[in-house]
Structure formats: structure tokens, C-alpha cells
């Protein structure tokens, strides 16, 4: 609350100044931090009862962040049940970016051009992820599938967008207001993507018909990010991804202690435990996406000829 209050006060004091874009960037960071809290509430880590956590997650997700709690909960539950499993984990379904060779091979037109260079384009594309998350929320709520508390989610989203958009476009010049919104969405998208991508991208992909026990399935497909308290704050506890997948209801403060127990168990069972630095994880993600993107290239293209081809 203090962060949002500071942003409001700063925006009022700055007036028609392009320094307003710093306030927009700060809001992008704050919305992501609230998204982490919504994620924890959805996992029933914050309050004592399940229904209370659900209400909190819906309020934070829809009313503050601007995402659909019901859409995210459905998608995220499937991800936790089968991380990185082909055909079952929606987080590796194609959506501009291809995470599987077979998806990259089917890319055509603009998507094919993007897929061929998707590793290098990953972070630039994340500038659009904030807008995409809002659009997915609205598409979900306008869809024909059953949605629990659809009216409540609509009302919270409408109130949230009104509170955010009306003052911005009412108090700032049109061009500055558009830039303000663009920066806020870009920072939000980059921060969200940069926090979730290191967790599983570039880790082993499980075949549709493979059989793995729960422990092996969760540990082999998850990657921790080292760094201690600062990484925990920066990533909302997602840096302990292995432990989070093994104990999804465990609150953030206890994950570091659980890590020690999980490492011992991995040694006993000879299951690989993956942990790396944040920057190294980004390198792995970029390398993996570029490798998958090779499937979108024309097999008859000659790299040497392409290098020296005349324009």
C-alpha cells in the first residue's frame, strides 16, 4: 500500500513531466509484486482457510493486477500437476514463442520469422506480455466456458481498469498518458516473464506417455535460482521452484529450510537437483529457445549461402 501511495503522491507532484514514466515503471514493479502475493494466496499460503485465500487471490489478481484469477488458477493447476509434460502443461503450449520442436516446425509467416530468432527476441517480446495477460483475462471471461464468479471477476477488472486508466488519461496529456501506460505494461510484462521463465524453460521435457513418480517429475523439470533473500524478494519465492512444486502450499519463508531437506533426499534417490544463478538461467532459457527455433528454419537453406547472399 505504501508503494502505491508513494506513486500517487509522486505523480501528483510531478505534474506534466516526462519523469512520470519513472512512476509508470515503479507501478509495473508493484503490480508484479502483488501478482506474487496473488500466486501465494491461490496456493493457500497466506490465510488460514481455503475460501479466504481464494477471495484474497481473486481480489489481488483481478482487482489490483488486472488478470483473471479463474483463468490463471485453471492454467496453473494443470501446470503443477504435469510440469513440462507434452500435451498436459499449458505453460509449454505455443503462444508466439514455441517451446517444443514440433510446434516450431509448424510455424508459418510472421510467427516463423519470430520463432527462428525467438531466443534473442524473448525479452523484447516480454514487453508485450503485460498487455497479453490483460487480453487473456478478458477473453476468458467473455468466453462460453463456465467461469466461477464471472460477475465478480468482471466487476473487479472493470473497477481496476477504471482506477488505473481514467486518472492517467484525464490528468496527463494524451501522448504522455499513452507513454505512461506503455511503460507500465512493458515493465510489468518483462518482470513477470523474467520471474517465471527461469523456473522450467530449458529443463527436461516429459513425453506424453512417460511414467514418472511425483518426486522425480517435479524435481527433474524444475530449476532453482540461487541468491538467498534478495532473489526470494525479487522473484516472489519462485527462486525455490523445486520446493514450491513439491510443497505448493508451503509459505515463502519456509522454502529455504525445505531446500536443505530436498537436497538430501535427491542425493539419497540419485535424482538431479538443479540450481543456478539468475543470469545463468537467462542464458539457458535463451539458448534453449534458439535451439527449438532451429526447427522453424527451412531445411534447404544453406547458412553459408545466406551469409553471402546479395541483397
C-alpha positions in Angstrom: 0.0 0.0 0.0 2.8 2.4 0.8 4.4 1.8 -2.6 1.1 2.7 -4.4 0.6 5.7 -2.2 4.1 6.9 -3.0 3.5 6.5 -6.7 0.2 8.5 -6.5 1.9 11.3 -4.5 4.9 11.4 -6.8 2.6 11.5 -9.9 0.7 14.4 -8.4 3.8 16.3 -7.6 5.4 15.7 -11.0 2.5 17.1 -13.0 3.0 17.2 -16.8 6.6 15.9 -16.6 8.1 13.1 -18.6 9.5 11.9 -15.3 6.0 10.4 -14.9 7.5 7.4 -16.8 9.5 6.6 -13.7 6.3 6.4 -11.8 4.9 4.1 -14.6 7.9 1.8 -14.2 7.5 1.7 -10.5 3.8 0.7 -10.9 4.9 -2.1 -13.2 7.1 -3.4 -10.4 4.5 -3.0 -7.8 1.8 -4.8 -9.9 4.2 -7.7 -10.3 4.9 -7.9 -6.6 1.1 -8.0 -6.0 0.9 -10.8 -8.6 3.3 -12.8 -6.5 1.1 -12.3 -3.5 -2.0 -13.4 -5.6 0.0 -16.5 -6.6 0.7 -17.3 -2.9 -2.9 -16.8 -1.9 -4.1 -19.0 -4.8 -1.8 -21.7 -3.3 -3.4 -21.1 0.1 -0.2 -20.0 1.7 -1.4 -16.7 3.3 -4.6 -17.1 5.2 -5.9 -19.9 7.4 -8.8 -21.2 5.2 -9.1 -22.1 1.6 -12.1 -19.9 0.7 -10.4 -16.9 2.4 -7.3 -17.4 0.3 -9.4 -17.8 -2.8 -11.2 -14.5 -2.1 -7.9 -12.7 -1.5 -6.3 -14.2 -4.7 -9.3 -13.1 -6.7 -9.2 -9.5 -5.3 -5.5 -9.2 -5.8 -5.4 -10.9 -9.2 -8.5 -9.2 -10.7 -8.8 -6.1 -8.7 -5.2 -5.0 -8.4 -3.1 -6.7 -11.1 -5.8 -6.9 -13.8 -5.6 -10.6 -14.5 -8.4 -13.2 -14.3 -8.0 -15.4 -11.2 -10.1 -18.2 -12.6 -8.2 -18.3 -15.9 -4.8 -18.4 -14.1 -5.9 -20.9 -11.4 -7.1 -23.4 -14.1 -4.0 -23.0 -16.1 -1.6 -23.1 -13.2 -3.2 -26.2 -11.6 -2.6 -28.1 -14.8 1.0 -26.9 -14.9 1.6 -28.0 -11.3 0.1 -31.5 -12.0 2.3 -32.1 -15.1 5.2 -29.6 -15.4 6.9 -29.7 -18.8 4.8 -32.7 -20.0 3.8 -32.6 -23.6 0.1 -32.1 -24.1 -0.7 -31.5 -20.5 1.3 -28.5 -19.3 -0.3 -25.3 -20.8 2.9 -23.4 -20.0 4.7 -25.1 -22.9 1.9 -24.6 -25.4 2.8 -22.4 -28.3 1.9 -18.7 -27.9 4.1 -16.7 -30.3 7.1 -18.4 -28.7 7.5 -22.2 -29.4 8.8 -24.3 -26.5 8.7 -27.6 -28.5 10.4 -28.6 -31.7 7.1 -29.9 -33.2 5.4 -26.5 -32.6 8.4 -24.6 -34.1 8.3 -26.8 -37.2 4.7 -25.8 -37.9 5.3 -22.0 -37.6 4.5 -20.0 -40.7 4.6 -16.4 -41.8 5.5 -13.9 -39.1 5.5 -16.5 -36.4 8.0 -18.5 -38.3 10.3 -15.4 -38.6 10.0 -14.8 -34.9 10.5 -18.5 -34.0 13.7 -18.7 -35.9 15.2 -16.0 -33.6 13.0 -16.5 -30.6 15.8 -16.8 -28.1 17.1 -13.4 -28.9 13.6 -11.9 -29.2 12.4 -13.4 -25.9 13.0 -10.4 -23.7 11.9 -7.8 -26.3 8.7 -9.8 -26.7 8.1 -9.7 -23.0 7.4 -6.0 -23.3 4.0 -7.1 -24.8 3.3 -9.8 -22.2 1.6 -7.4 -19.8 -0.9 -6.5 -22.5 -1.3 -10.1 -23.4 -2.1 -11.1 -19.8 -4.9 -8.5 -19.6 -6.3 -9.6 -23.0 -6.3 -13.3 -21.9 -8.2 -12.3 -18.8 -10.9 -10.6 -20.9 -11.0 -13.4 -23.5 -11.5 -15.9 -20.7 -14.3 -14.0 -19.0 -16.1 -13.3 -22.4 -15.8 -17.0 -23.4 -18.6 -19.5 -23.3 -16.9 -21.9 -20.8 -18.2 -22.0 -17.2 -16.4 -19.4 -15.0 -16.8 -19.4 -11.3 -17.8 -16.0 -10.0 -17.7 -14.5 -13.5 -19.7 -11.4 -12.4 -17.3 -10.7 -9.5 -14.3 -11.0 -11.7 -15.8 -8.7 -14.4 -16.7 -6.1 -11.7 -13.2 -6.2 -10.2 -11.5 -5.9 -13.6 -13.7 -3.0 -14.6 -13.0 -1.2 -11.3 -9.3 -1.8 -11.6 -9.0 -0.5 -15.2 -11.1 2.5 -14.3 -9.0 3.4 -11.3 -5.8 3.0 -13.3 -6.7 4.4 -16.7 -9.1 7.3 -16.0 -6.7 9.4 -13.9 -3.9 8.8 -16.3 -5.7 9.9 -19.4 -7.6 12.6 -17.5 -4.7 14.3 -15.8 -1.9 13.8 -18.4 -1.6 15.0 -22.0 -2.7 12.2 -24.4 0.8 11.4 -25.7 2.3 11.3 -22.2 -0.6 9.2 -20.9 -0.1 6.7 -23.7 3.6 6.5 -23.0 2.9 6.1 -19.2 0.6 3.1 -19.9 3.1 1.6 -22.4 6.0 1.8 -19.9 3.9 0.4 -17.1 2.7 -2.6 -19.2 6.2 -3.2 -20.6 7.9 -3.3 -17.1 5.1 -5.5 -15.8 5.4 -7.9 -18.7 9.2 -8.1 -18.5 9.2 -8.5 -14.7 6.6 -11.3 -14.8 8.2 -13.2 -17.7 11.7 -12.8 -16.2 10.5 -14.2 -12.9 8.6 -17.2 -14.3 10.8 -18.2 -17.3 13.9 -19.4 -15.3 11.8 -22.0 -13.4 11.2 -24.6 -16.1 12.3 -23.4 -19.6 15.3 -25.4 -20.7 14.7 -28.2 -18.2 13.8 -31.7 -19.5 10.5 -32.1 -21.3 8.5 -35.2 -20.4 6.9 -37.2 -23.2 3.2 -37.7 -23.3 3.3 -41.3 -22.3 6.3 -41.3 -19.9 5.7 -42.5 -16.4 7.5 -40.8 -13.5 6.8 -40.7 -9.8 5.7 -37.4 -8.3 9.1 -36.6 -6.7 11.1 -37.2 -9.9 8.6 -35.4 -12.1 8.6 -32.3 -10.0 12.4 -32.1 -9.3 13.7 -33.0 -12.8 11.6 -30.4 -14.5 12.3 -27.5 -12.1 15.2 -25.1 -11.6 16.1 -23.1 -8.5 17.8 -19.7 -8.7 20.5 -19.1 -6.1 20.9 -15.8 -4.3 19.2 -16.0 -0.9 17.0 -13.3 0.4 17.3 -10.8 -2.4 16.4 -13.5 -5.0 13.4 -14.5 -2.9 12.2 -10.9 -2.7 12.9 -10.2 -6.4 11.1 -13.4 -7.6 8.4 -13.7 -5.0 9.7 -17.0 -3.8 9.8 -18.5 -7.2 13.6 -18.9 -6.9 12.8 -22.0 -4.8 10.9 -23.6 -7.6 11.8 -27.2 -6.8 10.5 -26.9 -3.2 7.4 -24.9 -4.4 6.5 -27.7 -6.8 7.0 -30.4 -4.1 5.1 -28.4 -1.4 2.8 -25.9 -3.3 1.0 -24.9 -0.1 4.2 -24.1 1.8 4.6 -20.3 2.6 7.6 -18.5 1.1 9.6 -18.1 4.4 9.9 -21.8 4.9 11.1 -22.8 1.4 14.8 -22.2 2.2 14.7 -24.7 5.1 12.8 -27.2 2.9 15.6 -26.8 0.3 18.1 -28.5 2.6 15.8 -31.5 3.2 15.1 -31.8 -0.6 18.8 -31.8 -1.5 19.4 -34.6 1.0 16.6 -36.6 -0.5 17.8 -36.0 -4.0 21.2 -37.4 -3.1 19.6 -40.4 -1.5 17.5 -41.2 -4.5 20.1 -40.1 -7.1 17.7 -37.5 -8.6 19.5 -34.5 -10.1 18.8 -31.2 -8.3 19.2 -28.1 -10.5 20.2 -24.7 -9.1 22.0 -21.9 -10.9 22.4 -18.1 -10.8 19.7 -15.8 -12.2 21.9 -14.6 -15.1 22.9 -18.1 -16.0 19.3 -19.2 -16.0 18.5 -16.5 -18.5 21.3 -17.7 -20.7 19.9 -21.2 -20.5 16.5 -20.0 -21.5 17.8 -18.0 -24.5 19.9 -20.9 -25.7 17.1 -23.4 -25.3 14.6 -21.2 -27.2 17.1 -20.6 -30.0 17.7 -24.4 -30.3 14.0 -25.0 -30.5 13.7 -22.3 -33.1 16.0 -24.2 -35.4 13.1 -26.4 -36.2 11.4 -23.5 -37.9 14.2 -23.0 -40.4 14.0 -24.2 -44.0 16.0 -27.4 -44.2 17.1 -26.4 -47.7 18.6 -23.1 -46.5 22.3 -23.0 -46.7 23.8 -21.0 -43.9 26.9 -20.1 -46.0 24.8 -19.0 -48.9 22.5 -17.0 -46.6 25.6 -15.2 -45.2 26.9 -14.2 -48.6 23.6 -13.8 -50.4 23.3 -10.5 -52.2 20.5 -8.1 -51.4 
